[in-house]
Structures are given as C-alpha cells and as structure tokens.
Amino acid sequence: MNFPSPLKFPDSGNLELRGLTRTFVGPVPVHALIDVNIQVDQGSRLAILGRSGSGKSTLLNILGLLDIPTSGTYSIGGIDTRTLGENDRTRLRSQFFGFVFQDYNLLEDRTSLENVELPLRYTSMPRETRLTLAQAALRRVGLGDRIDALANTLSGGEAQRVAIARAIVHSPRILLCDEPTGNLDTTRSESIMEIIGEIANSGVSVIVVTHDVQLANRFPRRVLVEDGHLRALL
C-alpha cells in the first residue's frame, strides 16, 4: 500500500471520534450526530444500534470516509482526517476499509468472480493476481463452487457472501457493515454472522450497524445512537 506524499498510511486501525457533530443544512437543520465521542481499537468488534433515522448510518458513513463531520475530529491511526484532501480520502477509504451493505450492491450481469475482483481493477495489480485473490476470497466465504455464477442467479445469502468476499479481497483493516442481515431470514443471517465473526477473529476490526438487538448481542461492545446522541450499552 504505497501512498504519494504527503499522506502517511496509518500505522494502525485505531479509530477515534471526539466531539463529532453532523448537521444537515436545510429549511429545518437536522442534527444527525451530536457531540459523539468513541474509540475503536484495531481488531475490536462493535455493534451500533438505533432506530431508523437515529443517526447510526450517518455515523458509519463518517467512519468509512463517505461523509465529513460538521465539527469535531475523526482520527484514523493518529491521522486527523480533517487534513486529508479528497484524493487521499479516496485512497485511504479504498485500501483501509471494506464495506458490506444491506442490498449487496452487486453488478447483476457479472459473475461472482467479476464482482469480487472489481475493487482490485483500480490498482496496478496484475490480472492473474487479482483473479487469484478474488477466488481465494470466494472460497473463504464458502462460495468456491459459485465462482462463475451470475449475480442475478444467487440467493440472498449467496449474494451477501459475495458482497463480503468483495469487501475483504483487498485485506482491509476495518470491515463496515450496514444492516448486513437486513434482507435475510434467520438461517441465512446466522450463516452471514458466522462468516463475519471468522473475519473478526483474523484481526480485522468489524463495525456493524443494525436495528436487530439479537444480532447486536453477538458483539462484545455495543452502543446505541438515539436522536443523534451516542451511549454505551452493557
């Protein structure tokens, strides 16, 4: 992972938010996050609970550098993200984070392998290496026999496993999951959470946004976002 100067790639995946606020400006300002303080150490697991509109997805977007706070600080491995230009934010986001979404976000007319390989195409990595890594990621999530299947032929559980393989193919430090089991039944949800748990056990930080209390209870650390405020749960 080589970044052009002046950005120094973070030494760790430690995340720290201090006094963070996110306000959406409009006829009536919306205070999505208010004075949020939290630290997430490399390799930890965190569940973010909250009702729809509580601010939990906004928090996840800021953590993944998809959004910018209105005020306060957000540091990654000691690097203050306020000092980053857009190009550096994009590089850091694409190489440091993996994203899993509720709706999978797969290209339906592409195979599982093509979907997983896609993030690697924006690197200087040789095609043979990209395909090898994509195949390994699919085997890791139990889809070694579905490599050539088109995305539109996959079940919901299979599609989410392809999405997870795509999220981890570049060996990210942090995996961010937004309602990863929201479209799945209980059996498939259990399978997805087992896979996410195995990824966490490999040293990758896992942060999951969910409204499912049972899912959140699988995590050793849980926080609740309520009307933009953050509080820890026992």
C-alpha positions in Angstrom: 0.0 0.0 0.0 2.0 3.0 -1.3 0.6 6.5 -0.9 2.1 9.5 -2.5 3.5 12.2 -0.2 2.3 13.9 2.0 -0.1 11.2 3.2 1.5 8.7 5.5 -0.5 5.5 5.7 -1.9 4.9 9.2 0.2 2.5 11.4 -2.9 1.0 12.9 -6.7 0.7 12.5 -7.4 2.6 15.7 -10.4 5.0 15.2 -11.1 7.9 17.4 -14.0 10.4 17.3 -14.0 13.5 19.6 -16.8 16.0 19.9 -18.1 14.9 16.5 -21.2 16.6 15.1 -23.0 16.2 11.8 -25.7 18.6 10.8 -27.6 18.5 7.5 -28.5 22.0 6.4 -31.9 22.7 5.1 -35.1 24.7 5.8 -35.0 22.9 9.1 -31.4 21.8 10.1 -31.2 18.1 11.0 -28.7 17.3 13.8 -27.9 13.7 12.8 -25.0 13.4 15.3 -24.4 15.5 18.4 -21.1 15.5 20.4 -20.1 11.9 19.6 -17.1 10.5 21.4 -15.9 7.0 20.8 -12.7 5.0 20.3 -12.5 1.7 18.4 -9.2 -0.2 18.7 -7.7 -2.3 15.9 -9.2 -5.8 15.9 -12.2 -5.0 18.0 -15.9 -5.7 17.3 -18.6 -3.0 17.7 -22.3 -3.1 17.1 -24.1 0.3 16.6 -27.8 0.0 17.4 -30.5 2.5 16.7 -33.9 3.0 15.1 -34.3 4.3 11.5 -33.3 7.9 11.3 -31.4 7.8 14.6 -28.1 8.7 13.0 -26.4 5.3 13.1 -25.9 5.1 9.3 -24.5 8.7 9.3 -22.0 7.6 11.9 -21.0 4.6 9.8 -20.6 6.8 6.7 -18.3 9.2 8.6 -16.2 6.2 9.9 -15.8 5.0 6.4 -14.9 8.4 5.0 -18.1 8.5 2.9 -19.2 11.7 4.7 -17.5 14.6 6.5 -18.4 15.7 10.0 -19.7 19.3 10.5 -17.4 19.7 13.6 -15.2 17.7 15.9 -12.4 15.4 15.0 -12.1 11.9 13.5 -8.6 10.3 13.5 -7.5 7.0 11.9 -4.3 5.6 13.3 -3.5 9.0 14.7 -4.1 10.8 11.4 -6.6 13.6 11.6 -8.9 13.1 8.7 -9.5 16.9 8.5 -6.0 17.2 7.0 -6.8 14.9 4.1 -7.7 16.1 0.6 -10.3 14.3 -1.5 -7.8 12.1 -3.3 -6.1 11.0 -0.1 -9.6 10.3 1.5 -10.4 8.1 -1.6 -7.2 6.2 -1.4 -7.5 5.6 2.3 -11.1 4.6 2.0 -10.5 2.1 -0.8 -7.5 0.4 0.8 -8.2 0.7 4.5 -11.9 -0.2 4.7 -14.2 -2.9 3.4 -18.0 -2.2 3.0 -20.9 -4.6 3.2 -24.4 -3.2 2.5 -27.9 -4.5 3.2 -28.8 -4.5 -0.6 -25.5 -6.3 -1.6 -24.8 -3.7 -4.4 -23.6 -6.4 -6.9 -23.5 -6.0 -10.6 -26.2 -8.4 -11.6 -24.9 -9.2 -15.1 -21.4 -10.1 -13.8 -20.2 -13.3 -12.2 -19.4 -13.7 -8.6 -15.7 -13.7 -9.5 -16.0 -10.5 -11.5 -17.9 -8.7 -8.7 -15.2 -9.6 -6.2 -12.4 -8.7 -8.5 -13.8 -5.3 -9.3 -12.2 -3.3 -6.5 -8.8 -4.6 -7.5 -9.1 -3.4 -11.0 -8.4 0.2 -9.8 -4.9 -0.9 -8.6 -1.7 -1.7 -10.5 -2.1 -5.4 -9.6 -1.7 -7.9 -12.5 -4.9 -9.5 -13.6 -3.7 -13.0 -12.7 -3.1 -11.9 -9.1 -6.4 -10.2 -9.0 -8.2 -13.3 -10.0 -6.3 -15.5 -7.6 -7.2 -13.2 -4.7 -10.8 -13.0 -5.8 -11.1 -16.8 -6.0 -9.5 -17.1 -2.5 -12.0 -14.6 -1.0 -14.9 -16.5 -2.5 -13.6 -19.8 -1.1 -13.2 -18.1 2.3 -16.9 -17.3 2.4 -17.9 -20.8 1.2 -18.6 -20.0 -2.4 -15.8 -21.8 -4.2 -18.5 -23.6 -6.3 -20.3 -20.5 -7.3 -17.4 -18.5 -8.8 -18.8 -18.4 -12.3 -22.5 -17.9 -11.3 -24.1 -14.7 -12.4 -25.1 -12.4 -9.5 -28.7 -12.4 -10.6 -28.9 -16.2 -10.1 -27.7 -16.1 -6.5 -29.8 -16.5 -3.4 -29.9 -13.6 -0.9 -27.5 -15.4 1.4 -25.1 -16.2 -1.5 -25.3 -12.6 -2.8 -24.4 -11.3 0.7 -21.4 -13.7 0.9 -20.2 -12.4 -2.5 -20.5 -8.9 -1.1 -18.4 -9.9 1.9 -15.8 -11.5 -0.3 -15.6 -8.3 -2.3 -15.2 -6.3 0.9 -12.3 -8.4 2.2 -10.5 -9.2 -1.1 -8.0 -6.3 -0.6 -7.3 -7.3 3.1 -8.8 -4.2 4.8 -8.0 -3.2 8.3 -11.7 -2.4 9.1 -14.9 -4.0 7.9 -18.0 -1.7 8.0 -21.4 -3.5 7.7 -24.7 -1.6 7.3 -27.6 -4.0 8.2 -25.8 -7.0 6.7 -28.6 -9.4 7.5 -31.5 -7.0 6.9 -32.8 -8.8 3.9 -32.1 -12.4 5.1 -34.1 -15.0 7.0 -32.9 -16.3 10.4 -30.9 -19.3 8.9 -29.1 -17.2 6.3 -28.5 -14.4 8.9 -26.8 -16.9 11.2 -24.5 -18.0 8.4 -23.5 -14.5 7.5 -22.8 -13.6 11.1 -20.6 -16.7 11.5 -18.6 -15.5 8.5 -18.3 -12.0 9.9 -17.2 -13.5 13.2 -14.4 -15.5 11.5 -13.2 -12.3 9.8 -13.1 -10.5 13.1 -11.1 -13.3 14.6 -8.5 -12.8 12.0 -7.7 -9.4 13.4 -9.9 -7.2 11.2 -12.0 -4.6 13.1 -15.7 -5.2 12.5 -18.3 -2.4 13.0 -21.9 -3.4 12.3 -24.9 -1.0 12.1 -28.2 -2.8 12.9 -31.6 -2.4 14.5 -31.6 -6.1 15.4 -30.9 -6.5 19.1 -30.3 -10.2 18.8 -27.6 -9.6 16.1 -26.0 -6.8 18.3 -25.9 -9.1 21.3 -23.3 -11.2 19.5 -20.9 -8.3 19.8 -18.8 -7.7 22.9 -19.3 -4.0 22.6 -22.5 -2.2 21.8 -23.5 1.4 21.5 -26.9 3.0 20.9 -27.5 6.0 18.7 -30.6 7.9 19.9 -31.6 11.2 18.4 -28.0 11.8 17.4 -26.5 11.1 20.8 -24.3 8.0 21.5 -24.3 6.0 24.6 -22.7 2.7 25.6 -24.8 -0.4 26.3 -23.9 -3.1 28.9 
